[in-house]
Amino acid sequence: MKGKKQKEPAGMNPGEIFAALEMLEKERGIPKEAMLEKVIKAITTAYQRDHKDVLEENIIVQADEAHGELRMYVQKAVVDEEDYVDPFNEMPLAEAQAISARYQIGDVINTPVDKMEFGRIAAGNGKQVIIQGLREAERGKVYDEFNSKQHEILTGVVTRIDPRTGAASLRIGTGAESTEALLLAGEQVPGEPLEEGTHIKVYVVDVRHSTRGPQVLISRTHPGLVKRLFELEVPEIFDGSVEVKSIAREAGSRTKMAVWSKEENVDPIGACVGPRGQRVAAIVEELRGEKIDIIKYSEDPAEFIAAALAPADVVDVWMADEGKACRCVVPDDQLSLAIGKEGQNARLAARLTGYKIDIKPQSYQPEDGGEPFPAEVDAAGQERPEE
């Protein structure tokens, strides 16, 4: 009766490992030498795990790329019979001289590891390293793809909404270069409905490495989303003839955007609004009805601040002698318009200009003939109470 053919160990034989490393280098740009080092390290660690008494530094793996072969040895030091205590890492002199009469005490002998055992270890661990290398290459490719799109707008499809946190998972990109991105509840526009299958535009805030692959941080509330939408919609912004100087946004409610042009014949506000308001209307629609105030930037702070308080008219602007603060005087009947609902208009104007703004009606008179300018003003346009 013929003996059964011994089953080959599952995985990859040494020749296949070398061929796979060659492929990784040619097609994915992963250096073959670096991957071979990882394969050898994985094989060495696996053998040492199964033979805990063998010192890891005594486990040697030799790679013969020319013939596509891997061999493993355990190094043993030749010792006198009286000093022989560690059969895993030492060999008595008599046993060593039975192999070759030239061996002396202090020599090191490479003892081959059983071929079947080594084949099993190499096959399984070599395959694991190759698969891991492929995964890392794919992750690296995806990372590079999305890292180049930082601060850009991408379209994503909602795949899942976490009922506990409200966070939405989105699939962005296509094919092998697609990845999952998480739109946290804090990065969603309040009241904006999201359902599975919904296509939405998102702003790429950052791309980070993580153990599960590239982590793409996205937002629907970031001011950069508004800026990029205008770049897509307004050719004059895209070509640089109109510049977006600053944006202040309360997502889902209102945005103020300051624009400027160095070209005298270009109206920056008109360019952004578009013929019959078509350009700004398209962006408002994308932002689900969010109001957008487009303001002309000025290098004169007083002029810029007055414009930022639109739609209210500003009668006068008093600039502080020190610090970035000012007081704006408006007609009595426009005080509430200048401040806005819950202080929103003043708050956005302060963020847009970078100045603390105090708003007073025209009828206001400083008490006791004091200074017409308060020492402290908050960003919402209200005086701070004295301590």
Contacts in CASP RR format, 6 or more apart in sequence:
PFRMAT RR
TARGET T0000
AUTHOR 0000-0000-0000
METHOD contacts of the structure
MODEL  1
MKGKKQKEPAGMNPGEIFAALEMLEKERGIPKEAMLEKVIKAITTAYQRD
HKDVLEENIIVQADEAHGELRMYVQKAVVDEEDYVDPFNEMPLAEAQAIS
ARYQIGDVINTPVDKMEFGRIAAGNGKQVIIQGLREAERGKVYDEFNSKQ
HEILTGVVTRIDPRTGAASLRIGTGAESTEALLLAGEQVPGEPLEEGTHI
KVYVVDVRHSTRGPQVLISRTHPGLVKRLFELEVPEIFDGSVEVKSIARE
AGSRTKMAVWSKEENVDPIGACVGPRGQRVAAIVEELRGEKIDIIKYSED
PAEFIAAALAPADVVDVWMADEGKACRCVVPDDQLSLAIGKEGQNARLAA
RLTGYKIDIKPQSYQPEDGGEPFPAEVDAAGQERPEE
6 116 0 8 1.000
8 123 0 8 1.000
9 116 0 8 1.000
9 119 0 8 1.000
9 120 0 8 1.000
9 123 0 8 1.000
9 124 0 8 1.000
10 123 0 8 1.000
10 124 0 8 1.000
11 123 0 8 1.000
11 124 0 8 1.000
11 126 0 8 1.000
11 127 0 8 1.000
12 20 0 8 1.000
12 122 0 8 1.000
12 123 0 8 1.000
12 124 0 8 1.000
12 126 0 8 1.000
12 127 0 8 1.000
12 130 0 8 1.000
13 119 0 8 1.000
13 122 0 8 1.000
13 123 0 8 1.000
14 68 0 8 1.000
14 69 0 8 1.000
14 70 0 8 1.000
14 122 0 8 1.000
15 68 0 8 1.000
15 69 0 8 1.000
17 39 0 8 1.000
17 70 0 8 1.000
17 122 0 8 1.000
17 126 0 8 1.000
17 127 0 8 1.000
17 130 0 8 1.000
18 65 0 8 1.000
18 68 0 8 1.000
20 130 0 8 1.000
21 32 0 8 1.000
21 35 0 8 1.000
21 36 0 8 1.000
21 39 0 8 1.000
21 130 0 8 1.000
22 32 0 8 1.000
24 30 0 8 1.000
24 32 0 8 1.000
24 35 0 8 1.000
24 130 0 8 1.000
24 133 0 8 1.000
24 134 0 8 1.000
24 137 0 8 1.000
25 31 0 8 1.000
25 32 0 8 1.000
25 35 0 8 1.000
28 134 0 8 1.000
28 137 0 8 1.000
28 141 0 8 1.000
29 137 0 8 1.000
30 133 0 8 1.000
30 136 0 8 1.000
30 137 0 8 1.000
35 129 0 8 1.000
35 130 0 8 1.000
35 133 0 8 1.000
36 63 0 8 1.000
38 129 0 8 1.000
38 133 0 8 1.000
39 125 0 8 1.000
39 126 0 8 1.000
39 129 0 8 1.000
39 130 0 8 1.000
40 61 0 8 1.000
40 63 0 8 1.000
42 125 0 8 1.000
42 126 0 8 1.000
42 128 0 8 1.000
42 129 0 8 1.000
43 61 0 8 1.000
43 70 0 8 1.000
43 72 0 8 1.000
43 121 0 8 1.000
43 122 0 8 1.000
43 125 0 8 1.000
43 126 0 8 1.000
44 56 0 8 1.000
44 59 0 8 1.000
44 61 0 8 1.000
45 56 0 8 1.000
45 125 0 8 1.000
46 121 0 8 1.000
46 125 0 8 1.000
47 54 0 8 1.000
47 59 0 8 1.000
47 72 0 8 1.000
47 113 0 8 1.000
47 118 0 8 1.000
47 121 0 8 1.000
48 54 0 8 1.000
48 56 0 8 1.000
48 59 0 8 1.000
50 121 0 8 1.000
51 88 0 8 1.000
53 86 0 8 1.000
53 88 0 8 1.000
53 89 0 8 1.000
54 74 0 8 1.000
54 88 0 8 1.000
54 89 0 8 1.000
55 88 0 8 1.000
55 89 0 8 1.000
58 74 0 8 1.000
58 75 0 8 1.000
58 76 0 8 1.000
58 89 0 8 1.000
59 72 0 8 1.000
59 73 0 8 1.000
59 74 0 8 1.000
59 75 0 8 1.000
60 72 0 8 1.000
60 73 0 8 1.000
60 74 0 8 1.000
60 75 0 8 1.000
60 110 0 8 1.000
61 70 0 8 1.000
61 71 0 8 1.000
61 72 0 8 1.000
61 73 0 8 1.000
62 70 0 8 1.000
62 71 0 8 1.000
62 72 0 8 1.000
62 73 0 8 1.000
63 69 0 8 1.000
63 70 0 8 1.000
64 70 0 8 1.000
64 71 0 8 1.000
70 118 0 8 1.000
70 122 0 8 1.000
71 112 0 8 1.000
71 118 0 8 1.000
72 112 0 8 1.000
72 113 0 8 1.000
72 118 0 8 1.000
72 121 0 8 1.000
72 122 0 8 1.000
73 110 0 8 1.000
73 111 0 8 1.000
73 112 0 8 1.000
73 113 0 8 1.000
74 88 0 8 1.000
74 89 0 8 1.000
74 110 0 8 1.000
74 111 0 8 1.000
74 113 0 8 1.000
75 89 0 8 1.000
75 108 0 8 1.000
75 109 0 8 1.000
75 110 0 8 1.000
75 111 0 8 1.000
76 89 0 8 1.000
76 90 0 8 1.000
76 91 0 8 1.000
76 108 0 8 1.000
76 109 0 8 1.000
76 111 0 8 1.000
77 89 0 8 1.000
77 90 0 8 1.000
77 91 0 8 1.000
77 106 0 8 1.000
77 107 0 8 1.000
77 108 0 8 1.000
78 90 0 8 1.000
78 91 0 8 1.000
78 92 0 8 1.000
78 93 0 8 1.000
78 96 0 8 1.000
78 103 0 8 1.000
78 104 0 8 1.000
78 105 0 8 1.000
78 106 0 8 1.000
78 107 0 8 1.000
78 108 0 8 1.000
78 109 0 8 1.000
79 90 0 8 1.000
79 91 0 8 1.000
79 92 0 8 1.000
79 93 0 8 1.000
79 105 0 8 1.000
79 106 0 8 1.000
80 92 0 8 1.000
80 93 0 8 1.000
80 105 0 8 1.000
81 92 0 8 1.000
81 93 0 8 1.000
81 94 0 8 1.000
83 90 0 8 1.000
84 90 0 8 1.000
84 91 0 8 1.000
84 92 0 8 1.000
91 109 0 8 1.000
91 111 0 8 1.000
93 103 0 8 1.000
93 104 0 8 1.000
93 105 0 8 1.000
96 103 0 8 1.000
96 107 0 8 1.000
96 109 0 8 1.000
97 103 0 8 1.000
99 109 0 8 1.000
103 109 0 8 1.000
138 176 0 8 1.000
139 213 0 8 1.000
139 214 0 8 1.000
140 214 0 8 1.000
141 176 0 8 1.000
141 177 0 8 1.000
142 177 0 8 1.000
142 178 0 8 1.000
142 179 0 8 1.000
142 213 0 8 1.000
142 214 0 8 1.000
143 207 0 8 1.000
143 209 0 8 1.000
143 213 0 8 1.000
143 214 0 8 1.000
145 177 0 8 1.000
146 172 0 8 1.000
146 179 0 8 1.000
146 204 0 8 1.000
146 207 0 8 1.000
146 214 0 8 1.000
146 216 0 8 1.000
147 207 0 8 1.000
147 214 0 8 1.000
149 204 0 8 1.000
149 207 0 8 1.000
150 204 0 8 1.000
150 205 0 8 1.000
150 206 0 8 1.000
150 207 0 8 1.000
151 203 0 8 1.000
151 204 0 8 1.000
151 205 0 8 1.000
151 224 0 8 1.000
151 228 0 8 1.000
152 203 0 8 1.000
152 204 0 8 1.000
152 228 0 8 1.000
153 201 0 8 1.000
153 202 0 8 1.000
153 203 0 8 1.000
153 204 0 8 1.000
153 225 0 8 1.000
153 228 0 8 1.000
153 229 0 8 1.000
153 232 0 8 1.000
154 172 0 8 1.000
154 173 0 8 1.000
154 201 0 8 1.000
154 202 0 8 1.000
154 204 0 8 1.000
154 218 0 8 1.000
155 172 0 8 1.000
155 199 0 8 1.000
155 200 0 8 1.000
155 201 0 8 1.000
155 202 0 8 1.000
156 170 0 8 1.000
156 171 0 8 1.000
156 172 0 8 1.000
156 173 0 8 1.000
156 181 0 8 1.000
156 199 0 8 1.000
156 200 0 8 1.000
156 201 0 8 1.000
156 202 0 8 1.000
157 170 0 8 1.000
157 171 0 8 1.000
157 172 0 8 1.000
157 197 0 8 1.000
157 198 0 8 1.000
157 199 0 8 1.000
158 168 0 8 1.000
158 169 0 8 1.000
158 170 0 8 1.000
158 194 0 8 1.000
158 195 0 8 1.000
158 196 0 8 1.000
158 197 0 8 1.000
158 198 0 8 1.000
158 200 0 8 1.000
159 169 0 8 1.000
159 170 0 8 1.000
159 171 0 8 1.000
159 180 0 8 1.000
159 196 0 8 1.000
159 197 0 8 1.000
160 168 0 8 1.000
160 169 0 8 1.000
160 196 0 8 1.000
161 167 0 8 1.000
161 168 0 8 1.000
161 169 0 8 1.000
161 194 0 8 1.000
161 195 0 8 1.000
161 196 0 8 1.000
162 168 0 8 1.000
162 169 0 8 1.000
165 184 0 8 1.000
165 185 0 8 1.000
166 185 0 8 1.000
166 188 0 8 1.000
167 182 0 8 1.000
167 183 0 8 1.000
167 184 0 8 1.000
167 185 0 8 1.000
168 182 0 8 1.000
168 183 0 8 1.000
168 188 0 8 1.000
168 194 0 8 1.000
169 180 0 8 1.000
169 181 0 8 1.000
169 182 0 8 1.000
169 183 0 8 1.000
170 180 0 8 1.000
170 181 0 8 1.000
170 182 0 8 1.000
170 183 0 8 1.000
170 200 0 8 1.000
170 202 0 8 1.000
170 218 0 8 1.000
171 178 0 8 1.000
171 179 0 8 1.000
171 180 0 8 1.000
171 181 0 8 1.000
172 178 0 8 1.000
172 179 0 8 1.000
172 180 0 8 1.000
172 181 0 8 1.000
172 202 0 8 1.000
172 216 0 8 1.000
172 218 0 8 1.000
173 179 0 8 1.000
179 213 0 8 1.000
179 214 0 8 1.000
179 216 0 8 1.000
180 216 0 8 1.000
181 202 0 8 1.000
181 216 0 8 1.000
181 217 0 8 1.000
181 218 0 8 1.000
182 215 0 8 1.000
182 217 0 8 1.000
182 218 0 8 1.000
183 194 0 8 1.000
183 202 0 8 1.000
183 218 0 8 1.000
183 219 0 8 1.000
183 220 0 8 1.000
186 221 0 8 1.000
187 205 0 8 1.000
187 218 0 8 1.000
187 219 0 8 1.000
187 220 0 8 1.000
187 221 0 8 1.000
187 222 0 8 1.000
188 194 0 8 1.000
188 220 0 8 1.000
188 221 0 8 1.000
189 220 0 8 1.000
189 221 0 8 1.000
189 251 0 8 1.000
189 252 0 8 1.000
189 287 0 8 1.000
189 288 0 8 1.000
189 290 0 8 1.000
190 251 0 8 1.000
190 252 0 8 1.000
191 252 0 8 1.000
192 220 0 8 1.000
192 252 0 8 1.000
192 288 0 8 1.000
194 200 0 8 1.000
200 220 0 8 1.000
201 225 0 8 1.000
201 229 0 8 1.000
201 286 0 8 1.000
202 218 0 8 1.000
202 219 0 8 1.000
202 220 0 8 1.000
202 225 0 8 1.000
203 218 0 8 1.000
203 219 0 8 1.000
203 220 0 8 1.000
203 222 0 8 1.000
203 224 0 8 1.000
203 225 0 8 1.000
203 228 0 8 1.000
204 216 0 8 1.000
204 217 0 8 1.000
204 218 0 8 1.000
205 217 0 8 1.000
205 218 0 8 1.000
205 219 0 8 1.000
205 222 0 8 1.000
206 216 0 8 1.000
206 217 0 8 1.000
207 214 0 8 1.000
207 215 0 8 1.000
207 216 0 8 1.000
207 217 0 8 1.000
208 214 0 8 1.000
208 215 0 8 1.000
208 217 0 8 1.000
209 215 0 8 1.000
219 225 0 8 1.000
220 251 0 8 1.000
221 249 0 8 1.000
221 251 0 8 1.000
221 252 0 8 1.000
222 249 0 8 1.000
223 247 0 8 1.000
223 248 0 8 1.000
223 249 0 8 1.000
223 255 0 8 1.000
224 247 0 8 1.000
226 247 0 8 1.000
226 249 0 8 1.000
226 255 0 8 1.000
226 257 0 8 1.000
226 283 0 8 1.000
226 287 0 8 1.000
226 292 0 8 1.000
227 244 0 8 1.000
227 247 0 8 1.000
227 257 0 8 1.000
229 283 0 8 1.000
229 286 0 8 1.000
229 287 0 8 1.000
230 237 0 8 1.000
230 244 0 8 1.000
230 257 0 8 1.000
230 272 0 8 1.000
230 279 0 8 1.000
230 283 0 8 1.000
231 237 0 8 1.000
231 238 0 8 1.000
232 238 0 8 1.000
233 279 0 8 1.000
233 282 0 8 1.000
233 283 0 8 1.000
234 242 0 8 1.000
234 271 0 8 1.000
234 272 0 8 1.000
234 274 0 8 1.000
234 279 0 8 1.000
236 242 0 8 1.000
236 261 0 8 1.000
236 266 0 8 1.000
236 268 0 8 1.000
236 271 0 8 1.000
237 243 0 8 1.000
237 244 0 8 1.000
237 259 0 8 1.000
237 271 0 8 1.000
237 272 0 8 1.000
241 261 0 8 1.000
241 263 0 8 1.000
241 266 0 8 1.000
241 271 0 8 1.000
242 259 0 8 1.000
242 260 0 8 1.000
242 261 0 8 1.000
242 266 0 8 1.000
242 268 0 8 1.000
242 271 0 8 1.000
242 272 0 8 1.000
243 259 0 8 1.000
243 260 0 8 1.000
243 261 0 8 1.000
243 262 0 8 1.000
243 268 0 8 1.000
244 257 0 8 1.000
244 258 0 8 1.000
244 259 0 8 1.000
245 258 0 8 1.000
245 259 0 8 1.000
245 260 0 8 1.000
245 297 0 8 1.000
246 257 0 8 1.000
246 258 0 8 1.000
246 297 0 8 1.000
246 352 0 8 1.000
246 353 0 8 1.000
247 255 0 8 1.000
247 256 0 8 1.000
247 257 0 8 1.000
247 258 0 8 1.000
247 352 0 8 1.000
248 255 0 8 1.000
248 256 0 8 1.000
248 348 0 8 1.000
248 349 0 8 1.000
248 351 0 8 1.000
248 352 0 8 1.000
249 255 0 8 1.000
249 256 0 8 1.000
249 348 0 8 1.000
250 344 0 8 1.000
250 347 0 8 1.000
250 348 0 8 1.000
251 290 0 8 1.000
252 287 0 8 1.000
252 288 0 8 1.000
252 289 0 8 1.000
252 290 0 8 1.000
253 290 0 8 1.000
253 291 0 8 1.000
253 344 0 8 1.000
254 290 0 8 1.000
254 291 0 8 1.000
254 292 0 8 1.000
254 293 0 8 1.000
254 344 0 8 1.000
254 345 0 8 1.000
254 348 0 8 1.000
255 287 0 8 1.000
255 290 0 8 1.000
255 291 0 8 1.000
255 292 0 8 1.000
255 293 0 8 1.000
255 348 0 8 1.000
256 292 0 8 1.000
256 293 0 8 1.000
256 295 0 8 1.000
256 308 0 8 1.000
256 348 0 8 1.000
256 349 0 8 1.000
256 351 0 8 1.000
256 352 0 8 1.000
257 272 0 8 1.000
257 292 0 8 1.000
257 293 0 8 1.000
257 294 0 8 1.000
257 295 0 8 1.000
257 352 0 8 1.000
258 295 0 8 1.000
258 296 0 8 1.000
258 297 0 8 1.000
258 304 0 8 1.000
258 307 0 8 1.000
258 308 0 8 1.000
258 352 0 8 1.000
258 353 0 8 1.000
259 268 0 8 1.000
259 269 0 8 1.000
259 271 0 8 1.000
259 272 0 8 1.000
259 294 0 8 1.000
259 295 0 8 1.000
259 296 0 8 1.000
259 297 0 8 1.000
260 268 0 8 1.000
260 296 0 8 1.000
260 297 0 8 1.000
260 298 0 8 1.000
261 267 0 8 1.000
261 268 0 8 1.000
261 271 0 8 1.000
268 296 0 8 1.000
268 297 0 8 1.000
269 294 0 8 1.000
269 295 0 8 1.000
269 296 0 8 1.000
270 294 0 8 1.000
271 279 0 8 1.000
272 279 0 8 1.000
272 280 0 8 1.000
272 294 0 8 1.000
273 279 0 8 1.000
273 280 0 8 1.000
273 294 0 8 1.000
274 280 0 8 1.000
280 292 0 8 1.000
280 294 0 8 1.000
283 292 0 8 1.000
284 290 0 8 1.000
284 291 0 8 1.000
284 292 0 8 1.000
293 310 0 8 1.000
293 311 0 8 1.000
293 348 0 8 1.000
295 304 0 8 1.000
295 307 0 8 1.000
295 308 0 8 1.000
295 310 0 8 1.000
295 352 0 8 1.000
296 307 0 8 1.000
297 304 0 8 1.000
297 307 0 8 1.000
298 304 0 8 1.000
298 307 0 8 1.000
301 319 0 8 1.000
301 326 0 8 1.000
301 353 0 8 1.000
301 355 0 8 1.000
302 317 0 8 1.000
302 319 0 8 1.000
302 326 0 8 1.000
304 353 0 8 1.000
305 314 0 8 1.000
305 317 0 8 1.000
305 326 0 8 1.000
305 328 0 8 1.000
305 349 0 8 1.000
305 353 0 8 1.000
305 355 0 8 1.000
305 357 0 8 1.000
306 314 0 8 1.000
306 317 0 8 1.000
306 328 0 8 1.000
308 348 0 8 1.000
308 349 0 8 1.000
308 352 0 8 1.000
308 353 0 8 1.000
309 328 0 8 1.000
309 330 0 8 1.000
309 338 0 8 1.000
309 345 0 8 1.000
309 346 0 8 1.000
309 349 0 8 1.000
309 357 0 8 1.000
309 359 0 8 1.000
311 337 0 8 1.000
312 330 0 8 1.000
312 334 0 8 1.000
312 337 0 8 1.000
312 338 0 8 1.000
312 345 0 8 1.000
313 330 0 8 1.000
313 331 0 8 1.000
313 334 0 8 1.000
314 328 0 8 1.000
314 329 0 8 1.000
314 330 0 8 1.000
314 338 0 8 1.000
315 329 0 8 1.000
315 330 0 8 1.000
315 331 0 8 1.000
315 362 0 8 1.000
316 328 0 8 1.000
316 329 0 8 1.000
317 326 0 8 1.000
317 327 0 8 1.000
317 328 0 8 1.000
317 329 0 8 1.000
318 326 0 8 1.000
318 327 0 8 1.000
318 328 0 8 1.000
318 329 0 8 1.000
318 372 0 8 1.000
318 373 0 8 1.000
319 325 0 8 1.000
319 326 0 8 1.000
320 326 0 8 1.000
320 373 0 8 1.000
324 354 0 8 1.000
324 355 0 8 1.000
324 356 0 8 1.000
325 355 0 8 1.000
325 356 0 8 1.000
325 357 0 8 1.000
325 358 0 8 1.000
325 373 0 8 1.000
325 377 0 8 1.000
326 355 0 8 1.000
326 356 0 8 1.000
326 357 0 8 1.000
326 358 0 8 1.000
326 377 0 8 1.000
327 357 0 8 1.000
327 358 0 8 1.000
327 359 0 8 1.000
327 360 0 8 1.000
327 372 0 8 1.000
327 373 0 8 1.000
327 374 0 8 1.000
327 377 0 8 1.000
328 338 0 8 1.000
328 357 0 8 1.000
328 358 0 8 1.000
328 359 0 8 1.000
328 360 0 8 1.000
329 360 0 8 1.000
329 361 0 8 1.000
329 362 0 8 1.000
329 364 0 8 1.000
330 337 0 8 1.000
330 338 0 8 1.000
330 359 0 8 1.000
330 360 0 8 1.000
330 361 0 8 1.000
330 362 0 8 1.000
331 361 0 8 1.000
331 362 0 8 1.000
332 361 0 8 1.000
332 362 0 8 1.000
332 363 0 8 1.000
335 359 0 8 1.000
335 360 0 8 1.000
335 361 0 8 1.000
337 345 0 8 1.000
338 345 0 8 1.000
338 346 0 8 1.000
338 359 0 8 1.000
339 345 0 8 1.000
339 346 0 8 1.000
339 359 0 8 1.000
339 381 0 8 1.000
340 346 0 8 1.000
343 380 0 8 1.000
343 381 0 8 1.000
346 357 0 8 1.000
346 359 0 8 1.000
346 380 0 8 1.000
346 381 0 8 1.000
346 382 0 8 1.000
347 379 0 8 1.000
347 380 0 8 1.000
347 381 0 8 1.000
349 357 0 8 1.000
350 356 0 8 1.000
350 357 0 8 1.000
350 379 0 8 1.000
350 380 0 8 1.000
350 381 0 8 1.000
351 379 0 8 1.000
356 377 0 8 1.000
356 378 0 8 1.000
356 379 0 8 1.000
356 381 0 8 1.000
357 377 0 8 1.000
357 379 0 8 1.000
357 381 0 8 1.000
358 373 0 8 1.000
358 374 0 8 1.000
358 377 0 8 1.000
358 381 0 8 1.000
358 382 0 8 1.000
358 383 0 8 1.000
359 381 0 8 1.000
366 372 0 8 1.000
374 383 0 8 1.000
374 384 0 8 1.000
376 383 0 8 1.000
376 384 0 8 1.000
377 383 0 8 1.000
377 384 0 8 1.000
378 384 0 8 1.000
END
